[in-house]
């Protein structure tokens, strides 16, 4: 299995690109916010229980997808200081122990585009961060932390790319079979 780990700042367009990538490749899409919402319905965001259970669910899904011999899984991940530094090494152990491969793709865009995207109404239906003031406060406070994602990654500036173009580029660069 190929795990396509799409990561970047909140609002950059990970889910939008992931949907296009899933359509192009036939890979399943595992949207991070589904787990955040599930665990957040029981435990406060950032609490010890929240962090542990969220990570456990992520890793269990990766393990089960690899065990099921899915050809690919696309995972969206936003930088967040509550993610433990052990998460990425655990993810790599799970993936590599199942003869699978993790491919990291960082999406970014200009600061102006990011601030515009944060306030897009489509984000509200997922309970995502959609307040520009809150985004700025969190950013200033250092909330968006890379938990140690490997430097070997595809980096793509999607400021002026359409989601379908970004998905095609990723598919080509990662040599994903259509």
C-alpha positions as CSV (number, residue, x, y, z in Angstrom):
1,X,0.0,0.0,0.0
2,X,1.1,3.6,-0.6
3,X,0.1,6.0,2.1
4,X,0.0,9.5,0.6
5,X,0.5,11.8,3.6
6,X,-0.8,15.2,2.5
7,X,0.3,17.8,5.1
8,X,0.4,21.5,5.6
9,X,-1.1,24.5,7.3
10,X,-4.8,24.6,8.2
11,X,-6.7,26.0,5.2
12,X,-4.0,25.3,2.5
13,X,-6.4,23.0,0.6
14,X,-5.4,19.5,1.7
15,X,-8.9,18.0,1.6
16,X,-9.7,19.6,-1.7
17,X,-6.6,18.3,-3.4
18,X,-7.0,14.9,-1.6
19,X,-10.5,14.5,-3.1
20,X,-9.1,15.1,-6.6
21,X,-6.2,12.8,-5.9
22,X,-8.6,10.1,-4.7
23,X,-10.6,10.5,-7.9
24,X,-7.5,10.2,-10.1
25,X,-6.0,7.2,-8.3
26,X,-8.9,5.3,-6.8
27,X,-7.2,5.5,-3.5
28,X,-9.3,5.7,-0.3
29,X,-9.4,9.1,1.4
30,X,-8.9,9.3,5.2
31,X,-9.7,12.9,6.2
32,X,-8.0,13.8,9.5
33,X,-10.9,15.8,10.7
34,X,-13.1,12.7,10.9
35,X,-10.9,11.5,13.7
36,X,-10.6,14.9,15.3
37,X,-14.4,15.2,15.4
38,X,-14.9,11.7,16.7
39,X,-12.5,12.0,19.5
40,X,-13.4,15.6,20.2
41,X,-17.0,14.6,20.8
42,X,-15.8,12.8,23.9
43,X,-12.6,14.5,25.1
44,X,-11.5,18.1,24.9
45,X,-9.1,18.9,22.1
46,X,-5.5,18.6,23.2
47,X,-6.3,16.6,26.4
48,X,-4.2,13.6,27.2
49,X,-7.0,11.3,26.3
50,X,-7.7,13.2,23.0
51,X,-4.1,13.0,21.9
52,X,-3.7,9.3,22.7
53,X,-6.9,8.2,21.2
54,X,-6.5,10.3,18.0
55,X,-3.1,8.9,17.4
56,X,-4.3,5.3,18.1
57,X,-7.1,5.7,15.6
58,X,-4.8,7.1,12.9
59,X,-2.3,4.3,13.4
60,X,-5.0,1.6,13.5
61,X,-6.5,2.8,10.3
62,X,-3.1,2.8,8.6
63,X,-2.4,-0.7,9.9
64,X,-5.7,-2.1,8.8
65,X,-5.5,-0.5,5.4
66,X,-2.1,-2.0,4.8
67,X,-3.2,-5.4,6.1
68,X,-6.2,-5.3,3.7
69,X,-3.8,-4.7,0.9
70,X,-5.4,-1.5,-0.2
71,X,-3.4,-0.1,-3.2
72,X,-3.4,3.3,-1.5
73,X,-4.7,5.6,1.2
74,X,-4.6,9.4,1.2
75,X,-4.4,11.0,4.6
76,X,-4.8,14.7,5.3
77,X,-2.8,16.2,8.2
78,X,-2.6,19.7,9.5
79,X,0.3,20.8,11.6
80,X,-0.7,20.8,15.3
81,X,1.4,21.1,18.4
82,X,-0.7,18.5,20.2
83,X,0.7,15.7,17.9
84,X,3.4,13.8,19.7
85,X,6.9,13.6,18.4
86,X,6.5,9.8,18.5
87,X,3.7,9.8,15.9
88,X,5.8,9.9,12.7
89,X,8.2,7.2,13.8
90,X,5.2,5.0,14.9
91,X,3.5,5.7,11.5
92,X,6.7,4.7,9.6
93,X,7.0,1.5,11.7
94,X,3.4,0.6,11.0
95,X,3.7,1.3,7.3
96,X,7.1,-0.3,6.7
97,X,6.3,-3.4,8.8
98,X,3.4,-4.1,6.3
99,X,5.6,-3.8,3.2
100,X,3.9,-0.5,2.5
101,X,5.3,2.9,1.7
102,X,4.7,6.4,3.1
103,X,4.9,9.2,0.6
104,X,4.9,12.7,2.2
105,X,3.5,15.6,0.3
106,X,3.6,19.1,1.7
107,X,1.1,21.6,0.3
108,X,1.7,25.3,0.8
109,X,0.5,28.6,-0.6
110,X,1.1,32.3,-0.2
111,X,0.1,33.9,3.1
112,X,-2.5,36.0,1.3
113,X,-4.1,32.9,-0.3
114,X,-4.0,31.0,3.0
115,X,-5.8,33.8,4.9
116,X,-8.5,33.8,2.1
117,X,-8.9,30.0,2.2
118,X,-9.2,29.9,6.1
119,X,-12.4,31.9,5.9
120,X,-14.0,29.8,3.1
121,X,-17.5,28.8,4.2
122,X,-16.9,25.2,3.2
123,X,-14.5,24.8,6.2
124,X,-17.3,25.4,8.7
125,X,-19.3,22.3,7.8
126,X,-16.3,20.2,9.0
127,X,-15.9,22.3,12.2
128,X,-12.5,23.4,10.9
129,X,-10.7,26.5,11.9
130,X,-12.4,29.3,9.9
131,X,-11.8,32.5,11.9
132,X,-9.0,34.6,10.5
133,X,-8.5,36.2,13.9
134,X,-8.2,32.8,15.6
135,X,-5.9,31.5,12.9
136,X,-3.6,34.5,13.4
137,X,-3.7,34.1,17.2
138,X,-2.8,30.4,16.9
139,X,-0.1,31.0,14.4
140,X,1.4,33.7,16.6
141,X,1.2,31.4,19.6
142,X,3.1,28.6,17.7
143,X,0.3,26.2,17.4
144,X,1.2,24.9,14.0
145,X,4.1,22.6,14.6
146,X,5.6,20.0,12.2
147,X,5.9,16.8,14.4
148,X,9.0,15.6,12.6
149,X,7.8,14.7,9.1
150,X,10.7,13.4,7.1
151,X,12.6,15.9,4.9
152,X,12.2,13.6,2.0
153,X,9.0,14.9,0.7
154,X,7.3,16.4,-2.3
155,X,6.7,20.1,-1.7
156,X,4.0,21.8,-3.8
157,X,3.0,25.4,-3.8
158,X,-0.7,25.4,-4.8
159,X,-1.2,29.2,-4.6
160,X,-2.2,29.4,-8.3
161,X,-2.8,25.7,-9.1
162,X,-6.3,24.3,-9.4
163,X,-6.9,21.3,-7.2
164,X,-7.1,18.9,-10.2
165,X,-3.8,20.3,-11.5
166,X,-2.2,19.7,-8.1
167,X,-3.5,16.1,-8.0
168,X,-2.2,15.4,-11.5
169,X,1.2,16.8,-10.5
170,X,1.3,14.7,-7.3
171,X,0.2,11.6,-9.3
172,X,3.0,12.2,-11.8
173,X,5.7,13.0,-9.4
174,X,5.0,10.1,-7.1
175,X,4.5,7.7,-10.1
176,X,1.1,6.7,-8.9
177,X,-0.7,4.4,-11.3
178,X,-4.0,5.6,-12.6
